């Protein structure tokens, strides 16, 4: 009997621009002990996928070489608490751009009531990242001010909502009046259009910031540090504008500031399992009562993953870019 196959998205030549993505037939993955086989119905498109496609973010050992870090779908073969037919979303080390994927059973979560496949698939990578960086590394507390750079990204819109759900205040930094208006409508207390306002001036006018979530890097560092309150925290999750900081050590010392950051994908399976428990305990109730929603900008068919990447790289999106799997 021939081995079952599936459609997946591969990178022609191993790396390249968006056009390097193309559909191929691959063997259907076989789950190992403790893994769940999922029939994928939707998958999130994230910046790390683009970095991997460009050849600069290799998958961790044992992960598929295909892209895709978050999915939603139906359990085909269960493990742990999961049974065939369960509707789930999952955090992956890779392989989500496909009709089937395997996931560590501990990294799988139930789909919140009322969410469709696309909205559910937009949650895992995004919510895990925000929770780990804003609430753990950044230690954001109720009543504190969070500055979100790149506030219209999938991470940004989730951070705004999650911070507000936790009782914090939010300054959202983005480019353009329309985007600033949309972050305000989403719940940001202050929306900064960086094409016409200096975000540092606005932040200081509102009493400074306690935590900054930064995906930009070098271009925003100096002004962010200037606006930081004593014992404030700057948390890096990307460096799209430049990876090298010039740090004024005396100012850092005077403010008792903390510079930190993290990536999610290389964390151990046990660490991701710990995060999954925390996310389900803390964030899933916020989703259930409507305080946090997945914001979807645009959805593409799986076979048009190249177009989805090109659209995300264009930078005009507000929220998540997704793939639907028939």
C-alpha positions in Angstrom: 0.0 0.0 0.0 1.4 3.4 -0.9 2.2 5.9 1.8 -0.5 8.6 2.2 0.6 12.0 0.9 -0.6 15.6 1.4 -0.1 19.0 -0.1 2.4 21.2 1.7 4.3 24.4 0.9 8.1 24.0 0.2 10.8 26.6 -0.4 12.3 26.1 -3.9 16.1 26.0 -3.6 15.9 26.1 0.2 15.6 29.9 0.4 14.6 32.9 -1.6 11.9 35.5 -2.1 8.2 34.9 -1.7 8.0 33.3 -5.2 10.2 30.5 -3.9 7.2 29.1 -2.1 5.3 26.5 -4.0 3.0 23.6 -3.3 4.4 20.0 -3.3 3.3 16.6 -2.4 4.9 15.3 0.8 4.3 12.1 2.9 1.7 12.7 5.6 3.5 13.1 8.9 3.4 10.2 11.4 3.0 11.2 15.1 5.5 10.0 17.7 4.6 9.1 21.2 3.1 12.1 22.9 2.3 13.8 19.6 -1.1 14.6 18.0 -1.9 14.4 14.2 -4.0 17.3 13.1 -5.9 17.8 9.9 -5.0 21.5 9.3 -7.8 23.9 8.4 -6.0 27.2 8.8 -2.4 28.4 9.5 -0.9 31.7 10.6 1.7 33.5 8.5 4.3 35.1 10.7 7.5 37.1 10.4 9.7 34.2 11.5 8.3 32.3 8.4 9.7 35.0 6.2 13.1 35.0 8.0 13.2 31.2 7.6 12.3 31.5 3.9 15.2 33.9 3.5 17.6 31.3 4.9 18.2 33.0 8.3 16.1 31.1 10.7 16.7 27.3 10.6 14.1 25.1 12.2 15.0 23.6 15.6 16.3 20.0 15.7 13.5 17.5 14.8 11.1 20.1 13.4 9.9 19.9 9.7 11.8 22.0 7.2 8.5 23.5 6.0 7.0 26.7 7.3 4.2 27.3 9.7 4.3 27.8 13.5 0.5 27.9 14.4 -2.5 26.0 13.1 -6.1 25.1 13.8 -7.8 21.9 12.8 -9.3 18.6 13.8 -7.4 15.9 15.7 -7.0 12.8 13.6 -4.9 10.8 16.0 -4.9 11.8 19.6 -2.5 11.7 22.5 -2.6 13.0 26.1 -6.0 14.7 26.7 -6.8 14.9 22.9 -9.1 12.5 21.0 -10.0 12.1 17.3 -12.4 14.8 16.3 -11.4 17.4 18.8 -11.3 21.0 17.5 -7.9 22.4 18.5 -5.2 25.0 17.8 -1.6 24.3 18.2 1.9 25.8 18.5 4.4 24.1 16.2 8.1 24.1 15.6 7.3 24.1 11.8 5.2 22.3 9.2 2.0 24.2 9.6 1.7 25.1 5.8 0.3 21.7 5.0 -2.9 19.6 5.0 -1.6 17.7 8.0 0.7 18.5 10.9 1.9 16.9 14.1 2.2 18.7 17.4 3.4 17.9 20.9 0.1 17.2 22.7 1.2 19.6 25.5 1.4 22.5 22.9 -2.2 22.0 21.8 -5.1 24.0 23.1 -8.9 23.8 22.7 -10.5 26.3 20.3 -12.4 28.9 22.3 -16.1 28.7 21.9 -17.4 30.5 18.8 -14.1 30.8 16.9 -13.8 29.6 13.4 -10.7 27.9 12.1 -9.0 31.0 10.8 -9.4 33.0 14.0 -8.3 30.1 16.1 -5.2 29.5 14.0 -4.2 33.1 14.6 -3.8 32.6 18.3 -1.0 30.3 19.3 2.2 31.9 18.1 0.9 35.4 18.7 -0.6 34.8 22.2 2.3 32.7 23.4 4.8 35.4 22.3 2.9 38.3 23.9 2.3 36.4 27.1 5.9 35.4 27.5 7.4 38.7 26.6 4.9 41.3 28.0 3.7 39.5 31.1 6.7 37.3 32.0 9.9 39.1 30.7 8.3 42.5 30.9 6.4 41.8 34.1 3.6 44.2 33.1 1.3 45.1 36.0 -2.2 46.5 36.2 -2.1 50.3 36.1 1.3 50.4 34.3 1.9 51.9 30.8 2.9 49.6 27.9 4.3 51.1 24.7 3.8 48.8 21.7 6.0 49.5 18.7 4.7 47.9 15.5 1.2 48.1 17.0 -0.6 47.1 13.8 1.2 43.8 13.4 -0.4 40.5 14.6 1.7 40.7 17.7 0.9 44.4 18.2 -2.9 44.1 18.0 -2.8 41.1 20.4 -0.5 43.0 22.9 -2.9 45.9 22.9 -5.9 43.8 23.8 -4.1 41.5 26.3 -2.5 44.5 28.2 -6.0 46.2 28.4 -7.5 42.9 29.6 -4.9 42.8 32.4 -5.7 46.3 33.5 -2.8 48.1 32.0 -2.7 51.3 29.9 -1.4 51.2 26.3 0.4 53.6 24.0 0.3 52.2 20.4 3.0 53.4 17.9 2.3 52.9 14.2 2.9 54.7 10.9 -0.1 56.6 9.4 -3.2 58.3 10.7 -5.5 55.5 9.6 -3.5 52.8 11.5 -3.3 55.1 14.6 -7.1 55.4 14.5 -7.5 51.7 14.2 -5.3 51.0 17.2 -7.3 53.5 19.2 -10.6 51.7 18.2 -9.0 48.4 19.3 -8.5 49.8 22.8 -5.2 51.7 22.9 -5.4 54.6 25.3 -3.0 56.7 23.2 -2.4 56.1 19.5 0.8 57.6 18.1 1.2 58.3 14.3 5.0 58.2 14.0 4.8 60.0 10.6 3.6 63.1 12.4 4.5 62.7 16.1 7.6 61.8 18.0 6.5 58.8 20.1 9.0 59.6 22.9 7.5 63.1 23.3 4.0 61.7 23.5 5.0 59.0 25.9 6.7 61.4 28.3 3.7 63.8 28.1 1.6 60.9 29.5 3.9 60.3 32.4 6.4 57.8 30.7 6.2 54.1 30.1 6.9 51.1 32.3 7.2 48.4 29.6 8.0 48.7 25.9 7.4 45.8 23.5 9.8 46.5 20.6 10.0 44.8 17.2 12.0 47.6 15.5 15.3 47.6 17.3 18.0 50.2 16.9 16.0 53.2 15.5 13.6 53.3 18.4 15.9 52.5 21.3 17.2 55.9 22.4 13.8 57.5 22.5 12.3 54.5 24.2 14.9 54.5 26.9 14.4 58.3 27.4 10.7 57.7 27.9 11.2 54.8 30.3 10.2 55.3 33.9 12.5 54.2 36.7 12.7 50.4 36.9 11.1 50.2 33.4 11.6 47.2 31.0 12.3 47.2 27.3 11.5 43.8 25.7 12.8 42.9 22.2 11.1 40.3 20.0 12.6 41.4 16.7 14.9 43.9 15.2 13.4 44.8 11.8 15.0 48.3 11.8 18.4 47.3 13.0 19.9 44.7 15.4 22.7 46.6 17.1 22.1 49.0 20.0 24.3 51.8 21.2 23.6 51.6 25.0 24.2 54.6 27.3 25.2 52.6 30.3 25.0 55.4 32.8 21.4 56.2 31.8 20.5 52.6 32.0 22.0 52.4 35.5 20.3 55.7 36.7 16.9 54.4 35.5 17.5 50.9 36.9 16.2 49.8 33.5 16.0 46.3 32.2 16.8 45.3 28.6 15.6 41.9 27.7 14.0 39.9 24.9 13.4 36.4 23.7 12.4 34.1 20.9 9.7 31.5 21.1 10.6 28.8 18.6 13.9 27.6 20.1 12.5 27.1 23.6 12.4 23.6 24.9 9.3 21.5 24.5 8.9 21.5 28.3 9.1 25.3 28.4 6.5 25.6 25.7 4.3 23.2 27.6 4.6 25.4 30.7 3.6 28.4 28.6 0.6 26.6 27.2 -0.7 25.9 30.6 -0.3 29.6 31.6 -1.9 30.9 28.4 -4.9 28.6 28.8 -5.3 29.7 32.4 -4.9 33.4 31.9 -5.6 34.3 28.3 -8.3 31.8 27.2 -10.9 33.4 29.6 -10.1 36.8 28.1 -11.0 35.4 24.7 -14.1 33.7 26.0 -15.5 36.9 27.4 -14.6 39.0 24.3 -11.8 41.1 25.8 -9.2 39.6 23.4 -10.0 38.8 19.8 -7.9 37.5 16.8 -7.8 40.4 14.3 -7.6 39.0 10.8 -6.5 41.3 8.0 -6.5 38.9 5.0 -6.8 35.2 4.2 -5.2 33.3 1.3 -5.6 29.7 0.1 -2.8 27.4 1.2 -1.5 27.2 -2.4 -1.2 31.0 -2.5 1.3 31.1 0.3 3.7 33.1 -1.9 1.1 35.8 -2.3 0.5 35.8 1.5 4.2 36.3 2.2 4.5 39.1 -0.4 1.5 40.8 1.2 2.9 40.5 4.8 6.2 41.9 3.6 4.5 44.9 2.1 3.7 46.1 5.6 0.2 47.4 5.0 -1.6 44.8 7.1 -3.5 45.4 10.3 -3.5 42.2 12.3 -2.9 38.7 11.0 -2.4 37.2 7.6 -3.7 33.7 7.3 -3.8 30.6 5.1 -6.9 28.5 4.7 -6.5 24.8 4.0 -9.4 23.1 2.0 
